[in-house]
Amino acid sequence: MFCCLRAVRRLCLEKILLQSIFQSRTLSGADAINALRPFYFAVHPDFFGQHPKEREVNENSLKRLNGYLENLQKPGFRSFKPTQLTFYVREPNSSNVPESFSASGFRAVSFTLRTRDLLSTVLDILNSCSLSTEHIQSLNVDSQPHKETKSTVNRPIKWDKTYYSFTGFKDPEEELEQAQRVETTLISWLDDNEASAVKKLKKSLPLRKELERLKSELSHQLQLSDIRWQRSWGIAHRCSQLHSLGRLVEQRPEVLKHVKGCTVVFTDRSGMSAAGHIMLGTMDVHHHWTKIFERLPNYYKLQKRLLLLEDRISQLLGGIQVTYIEELQPLVTLEEYYETLDSFYNKLCDSRLPFHPRSLRGLQMILESDRYAPRLHEFGHFTIPTICDPATLQWFIFAKAQEARENLKRKEEMMITERELIDTSTEKFSLDRLYKDPSVSSAQMIDCCKRLLEESLPYLQGMHLCVSHFYSVLQDGDLCIPWNWKN
């Protein structure tokens, strides 16, 4: 018996010594940050300032990724659950845009992290986003292929199973295999997170009531059509913004005399949006907001000129409607959008394309300055780059016109189906609210709701459920689930 104990003790000492030797050759936290610089550059939210939906998805995914990387560096941390992440990666300058790119011109990349060491995780991220891993060699670490790195689990020695049986220690290799076999399912995730969500939701209820009261009072007092938020700020943050607007109303009521019928949007910048909404930058002070309200008469004049410009473009292109779709396009100011339209109009006038009058009536198109090739959206509208060659534009619209009409009809049917499924799901599960992230398409939402309705989910009663691309409990208790959740 003593011999066995001495042997085990010697094995433990050898293990500690060998692991310390190999640990000096593994990737450090600072190395991981340096190695991931190309990735951060491709997905950093600051580069998505005019694309709020993609920016929000990347912000949320980066938070979860940073948590995963931090846990990897904690000594003795063993609970590694597979983590699914979705990022939007900036589009390369190419006229051949793959179908995997979103309507806003960014490639959506989803991957699941199951690795237990920094090097494997870094390689997994870079490879998933089709980014080079050659620079990792300069970090003086063992940059073996991902598959081989993954199998070693950052352990230089494969210990005999009897070692773990005798000592009672957990076998890391066996734990990793189990983690790889077990994917997060909707039921298991709700079971693990229901209590946390209910606690946060109950805590947020007084603030939610305060938010509704403030929104209702300001909307009625200023005769606004709506008050919205560009990003998913927390309830407390939204209340603070409404309180700030309320103070401005009390101090300078005369500057708000032109807001009747408008929609106010709290966002990252102040001005008037291309959709005609009043944008109030959350980082701006009352002085900036006051200037915007004082300029409203000039904005309304520019808005009329913009509508006339859209009509002129429509006449040159056979009656196709030029529109701005707020949910799908970058958030731009009225001035920026007018400049885009004016430049495009001048190019069309110079080319004199032979479109038959009213031949394209009933069709829609949007203009985007950061795309390189025309595209037909699944909802039936054409996405046309401002730099598109007129001849290419003419050929593309003629070739896709019939398909566009079919897509528009399908869109109407899809929107009705989506609304019905949301109402049915809300009623069946007694949800307080069911909504989707802006980056989730109608087709994805329909698929998600149909599968939800096949389940029995008592966890959801009274909850706020958001259909997104990942699992998360938001700070105010909203449950986020991926649209393609696993059962």
N, C-alpha and C positions, 0 to 999 in steps of 0.2 A: 504493500500500500504506500509506504514512504517512498519507494522507488518511483512509483507512478506519479506521486505528487511532485517529486524532484524533476521528473521528466517533463511534466506539464509546465512547471515553473520555468524550466530552461527554454521550452518552446515559446512561452509568453515573452521572456526576455529577448529571444532571438527575433520574435515578431516585431516587438517594439523597436529594436535596433535597426532591423532591415527596413521597416516602414519609414523610420526617420531618415535613412539614407536616401530612399527613393522619393520621399516627400520633398527633398531639396531640389529635385529635378522636375517637379510638377508645376503647373501653372498657378501663379499667385493671383490675388484679386486685382492688383494693378495691371498685371500682364493681361488678364481677361478683358479689362476695360480697353487697353490699347489694341488688343486683337479684334475687338468688336467695333472699332472706330468706323470701318466701312459700312457696317450694319447700321450704327447709330446715324451716320450721315444720310443713309438711304431712307430711314423711317422717322427721323426726328420730327416731332410735332411742329416745331418752329418753321419748318419748310412747307407746312400744309396750312399756312395762315388763311388762305382763301378757300380752303376745302374743309369746312367744319366737321363733316361726317367722318372723313378719313382721319382727320386730326384726332378726333375723340376716340376712335378705335385704337389708334396707335398709342395715345396717352394711357388708356386703360391697360393695354397689353404690355407696355413698358413697365408700368407699376408692378404687374404680376411677374414679369420677367426679373425685375430687380429683386423682388422678394425671393424668387427661386434661387438666384445667384447668391444672395445673402445667406440663405439656408445652407447652400453647399459649403460655405466657408465656416459654418459654426461647428466647432469640435464636438464630436459625438452625436450630431444630428442624424437621425435614422429614418424619420417619417417622410419619405419622398413619394408623393403621389404624382402620377402622370399629369402634366399641365399643358392644356391645349391653348395655343396662342394664334392670333390672327393679326397680320400687319399689312398695311398698304405700302408698297415700295414704289418710289418715283419712277416714272416711265422714261426709258432711254430715248434719245433723239433718233427716232426711226419712223419711216413711213409705213413699215410693216408692223402694225400693232396687233399682237396676239389676242385671241378671244378671251384670255384670262384677265385682261385689263378691264378695270371698271369704267363706267361711263365718264368719270371725271379724269381718266387718263392715268390711273395707278393700278399696278398689278397687286391683286390680293393674294397673300401667301399665308397658308395655315399649316401649322406643324405641332406635334406633341412632344414635349420634353420628358424623357424618362431616365436621363443620365444622372450619375451620382458623383461626377467629378467635373471640375471647371473646364478642362481641356476638351473632354467629349462634348460638353454642353456648347462651348464656343464653336467647335467644328460643326455640330448639328445645326446651329443657328445660321452660320455662314453658308453651309451647303444647301439648307432649305430655301434660302433667299438667292441662290445661284451667285454667291459672292466668292471671290478668290480666297484661298486659305494659304497661299504661298508665303505671305508676310509673317505667318506664325513661326516659320523656321528661324527668323531673326531674333526670336525671343529666347533662344537657347533652352527650349523645352522639347520633350519627346513628342513630335507631331506625327505619330503613326496614323495610318488610315483610321477613319472613324469606327469602322466595324471592329478592327482589332483593338482599338482603345476601349471601346465599349465593353468588350468581353473581359478585359482585365479588371474592370471596376476599380481602377486606381490601386490595385493590390499586386505587388510583385510576386507574391507566393500564393499558390493555391493550397490552402491548408486542408489536411485530411478531415473528413467528416467526423471522425471520432474525437478530434480536438474540441469541436463545438458541442458534441454530445456530452463529453466528460466535464467540460468547464461550465456549460450552460450558456455560453456566449452565443449570440445570434450570428448565423452565417450570412455575411453581406451579399454573397453571390446568390444565395437562395432567395433573399429578400428582393434583390433586383429582378430575378426571374419572375417572382410573384407580382411585382409592380408592373412588369411588362405584360403579364397575362391579364391583369385586371385593369380595364378601362373604366373611367368614371361614368356611372350611369345616372340617369335623372333621379331615380328613386333613392339611390344611395346618397347622392349629393344633397337632395332635399332633406333626407333623414339627418344628415350631419349638420346642416346649416339652418334648419327651420327655427331652432331656438334663438340663434343669433339674430336672424331676420325679424322675428316677432318682437324681440327686445328693442331693436333699433326702431322698428315701425311704431311701437307704442310710445317710445321717447319722442318721436317726430310728430305725433298726432297734434299736439297743441300748436306747433309751428305751421303745420299744414293748414289748420283752420285759420291761423293768422294770415297766411299767404293768400288764401281764397278771399278773406275779408278785404285785405289791402288791394288785391287785384280788382275785386268787384267795385270797391269805392272809387278808386282812381279811374277805372273804365267809365263809370257812370258820371263822375265829376267832369272828366275831360271829353266825354262822349267819344271814346275810342272804340274802334272795331275790335281790337284785341291787344293783349300784352303777351309777348313771347320771350323766350330765351334761346339764343343760338346754340349754347352748349348746356350740358347737363350739370349745372351747378347745384350744390346742395340746397335744401329748403331754407336754411338759415341765411345763406348767401343771397338767395332770391328775395327774402323778406327785407334784408338790408338794402338791396337795390331799390325796392319799392318805397321803403321809408325815405330814401334819399330823394327819389322823384317827388314824393309827397311834400317834403320840406321845400323843394323848389317851387311847387305849386303854391304853397303858403307865402313864400317870400317874393316871388315874381309871377303872380298870376297873369299879368298882362302879356308875357312873352309866349303863353300857351294858347292864345286865342285862335290860332290857325290849325290846331291839331284835330279838330272834329272829323270823325270818320277814318282817322289814320290808325295804323297798327304800329305799336312801339316794340322794338326788338332790342333787348339788352345783349350786347355783343362785345367784341374786342376793339371796335373802332366806332367813331361817331360820324354821322352824316345821314344821307338818304340812300337806301339800297336800290339796286336795279329794279327790284320788285315794287318800289315806291313806299317802302316802310321806313319809319324814322329809326335810325340806329343810334343807341346811346352806349358809348364805350364805358365799360365798367371801371376802367382805370382813370377815366377823365373826371375832372371836378365840375361843379355846377357852372362855372364860367364857360366851359366848352359846350355843355348841354344847352346853355342859354343861347350861344351863338347859332347852334343848329336850329333851334326853334325860331329865332329871328330871321333865319334865311329861308324858311319854308315857302314864302311867296315866290322866291326865285327858283326854288326846287320845283314847284308846281309848273312854272313856265317851261323849265327844261324838260320836265316830264311830258308836256304836250308836244314839244319839238321832237322828243324821242319817239313818241307814238306815230307822228307823221313820217319820221325816217323809217320806221318799221314798215309802214304802209307802202312807201316808195320801193323799198327792197322787195316786198311781196309782189308788187306789180311787175318788177323786172324778172321775177322768178316764177311766172305763171300762176300767181295767186296763192302760193304756199305761205302759210302764216309764220311770221318770225316772232318768236316768243322767248320769254325767260322763265325757266322752270326752277323755282326757288329750291325745291327739295333735291335737285340733281346737279345744280351748277354752283360754282364757287361764289362766295359772298363778295360782290363788288359794289362799288358806289355807283350812283346814277351818272356821275361825270365819266367814270371809267367805261361804263357800258355804252354811253353815248359816243365816246371816242372810237370804241370798237365798231359800232354800227356805222359810223360816218366813214371810217377807213374802208370797211367792206363795201359800202354803197359806192364809193368813188371807184373802187376796183371793178365793180359790176358795170358801172357806166362806161368805163373805158373799154371793156370787153364786148359789150352789146350782145349778150347771149340770146339766141333765137328761141325763147320759150313762148309757146302759144298762150295767149291771154286766158286766164282761168283754168288752164289745163291741169293745174296742181291744187286746185281749191280743195279744202278739207284736210290737207296735209300740214305738218308742222315741222319747223326746224329751229334749232338753237345754235348760237355762235359761241365758240370757245377759242381763246387765244393760246392755250397751252396744248393743243392737239396738232397732229401732223398729217392725219388722213381722215377723210369723211367716214362716218359710221352710222348705221341704222340701229337705233336703240330697240330693245325688246318691247317697249311701250309704243313704238310706231313713229317717234319723231327722229328727224335727221340731226346728227351732231356734226356741224360743219366747222372746220378750222378757219380762222380768219385769213390764214396764209394759203388757203387751198387754191390751186390753179383753176380758173373759171371753166376751162374745157373739161377737167377732171370732175369738177362739181356737176356740170351738166350731164355728163355720162352717168355718174353715180346716181343722181336723182331719178333720171329716166329708167335706169336699170332696176331700181329698188322701189319704185312708186307703188306697184301693186302689193308688194310685200308689206310696205309701210301701212297701206290701208287695212290690210288684214291684221297687222299688229295693233293698230288703233282700236279696231273692233274687239280684239282679244283683250286689250287693256280694260275696256269698259266692263266686260264680263268678269275679268279677274278682280277688279276693284269691288264689284258687287259681292262676289264670292268671298273675298277677304273680309269685308265688313260683316257679312252674315256669320262667318266662322268665328270672328272675334267676339261678336255678341253671344253666340251659342256657347263658346268656351267660358266667357265671363259668367254667364248664368249657371252653367253646369258646375263649375268649381267655386261658385260664390266669391269670385275675385272682386276686390274693390276697384282694380284697374288692370287692364291687359293692353299693352302697347308694344311697339317694336322700335329697335334702334334704326335711325335713318339709313344706315348702311345695309339693312336687311330688305331684300326685294319682296314684292308681293307674292311671287311664286314660292319663295322660301317660307314666308309667313303662312301661306295656305298649307304647305306641306307640314309645317310644324303644328298648326292647329288641328289638322285632321288626325295626326298621330296622338296629340294630347287627348282628344275626345275619345280615343279608344282606351284610355287609362282611367284608373280610379286614384285620384290624388287629393286626399283629405287635407294634406299639408297646406294647400293653396287657399283655403277658406279665409277670406278677409284680407288677402295679401295683394301687393302690387307686383305684377309680373311683367318683366321686360324680355322680349325675345331678341337675342343679340348673337354674338359669335363665340361667347365664352361663358363660363360659370362665374358668378360673382354676387356678393351681397353688398349693395350700395350703402353709403353712410346713413341714409334715411330709411333703410329696411327694405328697399325694392330688391326683389330677386331677379337676377339676370341668368338666363339659360341660353345655350346655343340653339339656333334654329334646327340644327341636325343632331339633337341630343340622342344619346344611345340608351337603349332599354336593356 
